[in-house]
Amino acid sequence: MKKLPLGIQTFAKIRTDDYLYVDKTHLFNELLNTSPYVFLSRPRRFGKSLLVSTLEEWFLGHHDLFKGLGMEKQVSIPPHPVIRIDFSLIPHDSEERLIRGLTEWVTDVALYHGLKLEKTDYDLAFAELIFKLWKTHQRPVVVLIDEYDKAILDNLSNPTVAQQTRDILRNFYTVLKGSDAYLKWVFLTGVSKFTKLSLFSGLNNLQDVSLDERFATLLGISQTELEDYFADHLTVLQQKFKLSREVLLERIRFWYNGYSWDGVSRLYNPFSLLNLFSTLRFGNYWFASGTPRSLIDLVKTQQYDLSRLEHTIISEYLSDTLDLNTLDLPSLLFQTGYLTIQQIHYDSYDLSPSYQLVFPNFEVKKSWLNYLLADFTQQPVTTIQPVYVQMLEALEKENLETFIQHLRVLFAKIPYTLHLNKEAYYHSLFYMILTLMGVTIDLEVLTDKGRIDGVLELTEKIYVIEFKYGATLSQLTQQAMAQLKDRRYAERYLATGKKILLLGVAFSDKKIDYQVETL
């Protein structure tokens, strides 16, 4: 059974020490011939650094590492000088530290190659480094840039530093266009594309392959790859849980599968799978490895209705780029891996694509909502989770007073500064809580008579829900119940054979009231 390369992002080490390696190199030839300047975006922990390391070894001429892999069949090329930069290793918490870090990095690379640079400005020194490497080796230079956007992503909560960082990096990347005569191939990869237009304004020949269906499976692990490469590890996991192979695969799929960049291929995050097989335990590995605080802050700042987040549709433009001053939450969540493409729709007039988004899997959805609710209520997740069980039991027993009382307690824990007098705010909290309880809830359900606010389906019963927000709770609950009856929202569920309950819920400044009737 091959060793698992958990935390190892160096291709040579994986191959030399005989770690498990999922071969994607059969896609390299087409990638290398797509354009001299290529950009690929994928979420964190998705194998981008390993991809960069693999490409570096190929261009350095270490073709013995590719024996038995798809790339072995490609025509070997002579070695090229390679410049590889990993922005996770360069300080970027201020303008000064980023400039100094870039300058020192360029100087160190030059010294490694036995070169002395005369320029002292970071961008001019970078251009000089490229030229001297080309002149010394008499071969064009390959530039591989990993985590190109990290310096900006890490400063999203500080717009001033983020914009200063963007301007510095724009000057740095513009050098690549001016050095075209000395370059063989340029590859940039990172998490997001939210600054693509402004960041690469000087590098307008960059080919973005992030949503190119040819490379939809370049990173990530497919179902076939899971079953082939991890067969032995699946057997060990199967023995531990005493499950059939079919049931185990379905459980793994439910937890970790679902990422897609073409709306067709569904992929696993490698980091989650490696941790699963290493620990022999299902857990929230990818999410727990680092959720940017700025994403949580953005939800609060924009007062976003989270109940509308899943199944939202974004345009091709929003999926491609975001501006630092107008961050679109669904697009940013898509680019960072918290949402993924469920389906691609094409406009009937100009055939332009738009993307319907969903949470990729159970791990991401439950972790994201747990994290948000814990942050909103300022309670540890471990404190909140036992409440879900009690709330679910109350719904099953039709004990609505107990259910609503738990809601009141959770709402009361939310600090006044975070409490928003908006209906969407209460929708978001209600949606988060019910989803984390493990029940199926559909929001904004269309009927021929109107739009149902929520439909909550349990094993033996269905709650048809109408929300109201305002000042007078008693009147609002009456209005909610009247609307449920007048528009006969429950009719579409009569054929299910389940017991149907009408539930009117009213919110007003942390106060909650309700009416319930059995149909």
VODOBA-645126 format. One record per residue (C-alpha): x, y, z. Coordinates in steps of 0.05 Angstrom, whole numbers, plus 5000, padded with zeros to 4 digits. Layout:
> X; Y; Z
...
***
This chain:
> 5000; 5000; 5000
> 5031; 5066; 4978
> 5047; 5120; 5029
> 5000; 5179; 5030
> 5034; 5246; 5010
> 4997; 5286; 5063
> 5028; 5355; 5067
> 5079; 5339; 5013
> 5077; 5386; 4953
> 5145; 5369; 4922
> 5139; 5325; 4860
> 5210; 5298; 4864
> 5201; 5276; 4936
> 5135; 5241; 4920
> 5166; 5203; 4862
> 5234; 5188; 4894
> 5204; 5164; 4961
> 5149; 5124; 4926
> 5088; 5162; 4953
> 5020; 5154; 4921
> 5014; 5200; 4861
> 4951; 5211; 4821
> 4976; 5220; 4750
> 4949; 5282; 4714
> 5010; 5291; 4668
> 4973; 5266; 4607
> 4939; 5334; 4606
> 5004; 5373; 4608
> 5019; 5373; 4534
> 4954; 5408; 4517
> 4963; 5456; 4575
> 5033; 5475; 4552
> 5009; 5487; 4481
> 4948; 5528; 4500
> 4985; 5594; 4505
> 5054; 5621; 4525
> 5019; 5655; 4584
> 4970; 5612; 4624
> 4929; 5627; 4687
> 4892; 5574; 4729
> 4849; 5587; 4790
> 4831; 5533; 4841
> 4813; 5534; 4916
> 4866; 5525; 4969
> 4891; 5454; 4985
> 4872; 5431; 4915
> 4941; 5411; 4890
> 4963; 5476; 4857
> 5032; 5476; 4890
> 5044; 5403; 4870
> 5025; 5420; 4799
> 5075; 5478; 4797
> 5129; 5432; 4826
> 5114; 5379; 4774
> 5118; 5429; 4717
> 5184; 5456; 4745
> 5216; 5386; 4743
> 5193; 5376; 4671
> 5224; 5441; 4647
> 5287; 5429; 4686
> 5295; 5366; 4646
> 5287; 5316; 4703
> 5249; 5268; 4658
> 5269; 5206; 4696
> 5217; 5227; 4749
> 5163; 5218; 4697
> 5175; 5145; 4682
> 5110; 5107; 4679
> 5069; 5171; 4677
> 5029; 5201; 4621
> 5080; 5255; 4606
> 5134; 5203; 4594
> 5104; 5192; 4525
> 5114; 5265; 4506
> 5175; 5288; 4468
> 5229; 5307; 4518
> 5252; 5379; 4515
> 5321; 5406; 4533
> 5327; 5437; 4602
> 5305; 5510; 4611
> 5322; 5559; 4666
> 5262; 5562; 4713
> 5241; 5619; 4759
> 5191; 5595; 4810
> 5160; 5642; 4860
> 5114; 5622; 4918
> 5079; 5683; 4947
> 5061; 5645; 5010
> 5136; 5652; 5028
> 5140; 5727; 5018
> 5117; 5775; 5074
> 5058; 5816; 5051
> 5025; 5847; 5112
> 5047; 5917; 5090
> 5069; 5954; 5028
> 5140; 5960; 5054
> 5148; 5887; 5073
> 5121; 5863; 5006
> 5170; 5907; 4967
> 5228; 5886; 5010
> 5207; 5813; 5005
> 5203; 5815; 4929
> 5270; 5850; 4924
> 5305; 5799; 4969
> 5272; 5742; 4932
> 5297; 5766; 4864
> 5366; 5776; 4892
> 5368; 5706; 4923
> 5347; 5673; 4857
> 5401; 5711; 4820
> 5454; 5689; 4871
> 5430; 5617; 4865
> 5445; 5621; 4790
> 5512; 5656; 4801
> 5486; 5723; 4775
> 5495; 5793; 4802
> 5440; 5844; 4791
> 5452; 5918; 4783
> 5380; 5942; 4790
> 5353; 5953; 4860
> 5279; 5965; 4847
> 5239; 5899; 4854
> 5206; 5903; 4785
> 5269; 5926; 4748
> 5310; 5873; 4783
> 5259; 5820; 4762
> 5266; 5841; 4689
> 5342; 5840; 4695
> 5340; 5770; 4725
> 5298; 5743; 4667
> 5345; 5774; 4615
> 5409; 5750; 4648
> 5382; 5679; 4656
> 5364; 5678; 4582
> 5432; 5705; 4563
> 5471; 5657; 4608
> 5434; 5594; 4588
> 5419; 5614; 4516
> 5349; 5586; 4526
> 5283; 5621; 4541
> 5262; 5624; 4613
> 5202; 5590; 4646
> 5166; 5629; 4700
> 5120; 5592; 4749
> 5082; 5634; 4800
> 5045; 5599; 4857
> 4994; 5634; 4902
> 4997; 5696; 4858
> 4939; 5728; 4896
> 4955; 5710; 4968
> 4983; 5778; 4985
> 4915; 5808; 4966
> 4870; 5754; 4994
> 4903; 5759; 5062
> 4890; 5834; 5064
> 4817; 5835; 5042
> 4796; 5861; 5111
> 4844; 5919; 5102
> 4825; 5952; 5035
> 4881; 6003; 5037
> 4936; 5950; 5043
> 4899; 5905; 4993
> 4899; 5960; 4940
> 4972; 5979; 4954
> 4990; 5905; 4947
> 4952; 5901; 4881
> 4990; 5960; 4852
> 5057; 5930; 4872
> 5040; 5863; 4841
> 5014; 5895; 4778
> 5082; 5928; 4768
> 5115; 5862; 4782
> 5072; 5821; 4733
> 5077; 5874; 4679
> 5151; 5857; 4673
> 5130; 5790; 4642
> 5099; 5824; 4581
> 5160; 5867; 4570
> 5205; 5805; 4575
> 5167; 5765; 4523
> 5228; 5756; 4478
> 5264; 5719; 4534
> 5208; 5674; 4559
> 5189; 5603; 4541
> 5126; 5594; 4583
> 5092; 5631; 4640
> 5043; 5598; 4688
> 5006; 5632; 4745
> 4960; 5599; 4794
> 4922; 5621; 4855
> 4856; 5617; 4892
> 4816; 5675; 4863
> 4807; 5717; 4802
> 4777; 5777; 4836
> 4831; 5824; 4813
> 4846; 5795; 4745
> 4829; 5856; 4703
> 4865; 5907; 4747
> 4922; 5863; 4768
> 4940; 5838; 4698
> 4924; 5902; 4659
> 4995; 5902; 4635
> 4993; 5828; 4618
> 4933; 5826; 4572
> 4957; 5764; 4534
> 4944; 5719; 4594
> 4901; 5658; 4576
> 4854; 5639; 4633
> 4839; 5564; 4633
> 4802; 5562; 4700
> 4735; 5545; 4667
> 4763; 5512; 4606
> 4729; 5444; 4602
> 4793; 5412; 4575
> 4826; 5424; 4643
> 4765; 5415; 4688
> 4798; 5353; 4720
> 4870; 5377; 4719
> 4867; 5385; 4795
> 4824; 5346; 4843
> 4808; 5271; 4844
> 4753; 5239; 4803
> 4710; 5181; 4824
> 4749; 5134; 4779
> 4816; 5159; 4806
> 4791; 5149; 4877
> 4772; 5077; 4865
> 4835; 5060; 4825
> 4891; 5096; 4862
> 4863; 5089; 4932
> 4837; 5017; 4926
> 4880; 4991; 4984
> 4863; 5049; 5029
> 4789; 5039; 5014
> 4796; 4967; 5037
> 4826; 4989; 5104
> 4771; 5040; 5114
> 4719; 4989; 5094
> 4745; 4940; 5146
> 4743; 4993; 5201
> 4671; 5014; 5190
> 4648; 4944; 5169
> 4613; 4971; 5107
> 4606; 4944; 5037
> 4649; 4979; 4985
> 4587; 5009; 4952
> 4561; 5039; 5017
> 4629; 5065; 5037
> 4639; 5099; 4969
> 4571; 5132; 4975
> 4589; 5158; 5045
> 4655; 5186; 5019
> 4619; 5217; 4960
> 4568; 5250; 5005
> 4622; 5280; 5050
> 4675; 5303; 5000
> 4654; 5297; 4926
> 4621; 5352; 4885
> 4671; 5404; 4862
> 4662; 5423; 4789
> 4688; 5474; 4739
> 4648; 5451; 4679
> 4582; 5431; 4710
> 4593; 5358; 4690
> 4656; 5329; 4722
> 4652; 5321; 4797
> 4716; 5320; 4838
> 4742; 5308; 4908
> 4787; 5356; 4945
> 4854; 5317; 4951
> 4868; 5346; 5020
> 4803; 5318; 5050
> 4813; 5249; 5019
> 4885; 5243; 5043
> 4865; 5262; 5113
> 4807; 5213; 5112
> 4852; 5155; 5093
> 4906; 5177; 5141
> 4863; 5185; 5203
> 4809; 5134; 5183
> 4757; 5183; 5207
> 4707; 5227; 5172
> 4717; 5301; 5189
> 4718; 5372; 5165
> 4789; 5373; 5141
> 4790; 5423; 5084
> 4746; 5474; 5119
> 4784; 5469; 5184
> 4851; 5480; 5148
> 4837; 5554; 5143
> 4775; 5596; 5129
> 4792; 5669; 5116
> 4763; 5716; 5168
> 4749; 5765; 5112
> 4695; 5720; 5083
> 4656; 5719; 5148
> 4664; 5795; 5154
> 4639; 5803; 5083
> 4574; 5765; 5100
> 4561; 5813; 5157
> 4581; 5876; 5119
> 4537; 5860; 5060
> 4480; 5835; 5105
> 4472; 5778; 5056
> 4411; 5732; 5058
> 4445; 5665; 5064
> 4381; 5628; 5049
> 4389; 5653; 4977
> 4462; 5633; 4971
> 4454; 5561; 4948
> 4429; 5554; 4876
> 4445; 5627; 4862
> 4465; 5643; 4790
> 4524; 5687; 4771
> 4543; 5714; 4704
> 4606; 5698; 4665
> 4633; 5767; 4683
> 4624; 5757; 4758
> 4655; 5688; 4755
> 4715; 5717; 4719
> 4734; 5777; 4759
> 4716; 5819; 4819
> 4737; 5889; 4839
> 4766; 5902; 4908
> 4715; 5958; 4919
> 4654; 5917; 4898
> 4664; 5845; 4921
> 4607; 5800; 4901
> 4598; 5747; 4956
> 4573; 5688; 4914
> 4628; 5699; 4863
> 4681; 5703; 4916
> 4654; 5641; 4951
> 4657; 5604; 4884
> 4728; 5624; 4870
> 4751; 5605; 4940
> 4717; 5537; 4938
> 4657; 5546; 4985
> 4610; 5542; 4925
> 4618; 5505; 4860
> 4584; 5498; 4793
> 4522; 5455; 4792
> 4501; 5472; 4721
> 4519; 5519; 4665
> 4464; 5557; 4629
> 4473; 5589; 4561
> 4435; 5651; 4540
> 4388; 5636; 4482
> 4408; 5701; 4447
> 4484; 5708; 4451
> 4500; 5639; 4481
> 4539; 5671; 4538
> 4545; 5625; 4599
> 4519; 5636; 4669
> 4534; 5590; 4728
> 4486; 5560; 4778
> 4523; 5550; 4844
> 4515; 5501; 4902
> 4554; 5479; 4962
> 4600; 5423; 4936
> 4587; 5373; 4991
> 4567; 5359; 5063
> 4635; 5378; 5091
> 4635; 5448; 5063
> 4561; 5463; 5073
> 4555; 5441; 5145
> 4622; 5470; 5165
> 4608; 5537; 5132
> 4540; 5545; 5165
> 4565; 5520; 5233
> 4622; 5570; 5230
> 4575; 5627; 5212
> 4523; 5611; 5264
> 4576; 5604; 5318
> 4605; 5671; 5297
> 4537; 5705; 5297
> 4517; 5678; 5365
> 4587; 5682; 5393
> 4580; 5611; 5419
> 4627; 5552; 5408
> 4602; 5502; 5357
> 4605; 5448; 5410
> 4555; 5488; 5452
> 4506; 5498; 5395
> 4506; 5428; 5365
> 4468; 5392; 5422
> 4412; 5443; 5414
> 4401; 5419; 5342
> 4382; 5350; 5368
> 4331; 5379; 5416
> 4301; 5424; 5363
> 4294; 5367; 5313
> 4260; 5324; 5366
> 4212; 5381; 5381
> 4193; 5386; 5307
> 4183; 5311; 5301
> 4136; 5313; 5362
> 4102; 5376; 5337
> 4123; 5412; 5400
> 4129; 5480; 5367
> 4134; 5519; 5433
> 4198; 5482; 5451
> 4225; 5492; 5380
> 4211; 5567; 5380
> 4238; 5575; 5450
> 4306; 5546; 5427
> 4304; 5596; 5369
> 4291; 5653; 5418
> 4350; 5632; 5461
> 4397; 5629; 5401
> 4373; 5697; 5374
> 4382; 5728; 5443
> 4456; 5709; 5442
> 4469; 5751; 5381
> 4503; 5818; 5400
> 4462; 5880; 5388
> 4515; 5907; 5340
> 4505; 5847; 5294
> 4429; 5846; 5298
> 4398; 5873; 5234
> 4326; 5895; 5228
> 4317; 5861; 5161
> 4273; 5802; 5141
> 4331; 5772; 5102
> 4372; 5770; 5166
> 4321; 5726; 5200
> 4313; 5683; 5138
> 4388; 5671; 5140
> 4389; 5650; 5213
> 4328; 5606; 5206
> 4357; 5573; 5145
> 4425; 5561; 5179
> 4394; 5530; 5241
> 4347; 5484; 5204
> 4401; 5462; 5155
> 4448; 5445; 5212
> 4393; 5405; 5245
> 4399; 5358; 5186
> 4329; 5369; 5157
> 4310; 5383; 5086
> 4286; 5454; 5076
> 4269; 5487; 5010
> 4262; 5562; 5008
> 4225; 5607; 4960
> 4185; 5549; 4930
> 4144; 5572; 4870
> 4072; 5549; 4861
> 4017; 5570; 4813
> 3988; 5614; 4870
> 4051; 5647; 4895
> 4118; 5635; 4929
> 4124; 5593; 4992
> 4176; 5621; 5040
> 4197; 5552; 5065
> 4180; 5479; 5062
> 4209; 5435; 5117
> 4204; 5360; 5103
> 4213; 5307; 5156
> 4204; 5232; 5152
> 4130; 5232; 5167
> 4108; 5304; 5162
> 4117; 5369; 5123
> 4117; 5440; 5151
> 4095; 5493; 5101
> 4122; 5559; 5128
> 4108; 5633; 5117
> 4154; 5685; 5148
> 4134; 5755; 5167
> 4175; 5813; 5193
> 4151; 5876; 5225
> 4130; 5910; 5290
> 4067; 5876; 5314
> 4079; 5801; 5324
> 4008; 5779; 5337
> 3981; 5812; 5274
> 4040; 5785; 5233
> 4028; 5713; 5253
> 3955; 5719; 5235
> 3974; 5749; 5168
> 4023; 5692; 5156
> 3971; 5639; 5171
> 3919; 5673; 5129
> 3966; 5675; 5070
> 3982; 5601; 5077
> 3908; 5584; 5075
> 3884; 5635; 5024
> 3937; 5615; 4973
> 3929; 5541; 4988
> 4005; 5531; 4989
> 3999; 5461; 5018
> 3960; 5432; 4959
> 4022; 5410; 4921
> 4043; 5366; 4980
> 3977; 5329; 4991
> 3998; 5272; 4945
> 4058; 5256; 4989
> 4014; 5222; 5041
> 4051; 5258; 5096
> 4019; 5298; 5152
> 4020; 5372; 5133
> 4026; 5429; 5183
> 4019; 5503; 5167
> 4069; 5546; 5206
> 4067; 5622; 5208
> 4130; 5653; 5239
> 4138; 5727; 5255
> 4202; 5763; 5274
> 4211; 5831; 5306
> 4276; 5856; 5337
> 4298; 5790; 5368
> 4227; 5771; 5385
> 4193; 5711; 5353
> 4120; 5689; 5352
> 4084; 5634; 5314
> 4019; 5600; 5296
> 4012; 5528; 5275
> 3954; 5488; 5247
> 3948; 5418; 5221
> 3918; 5415; 5152
***
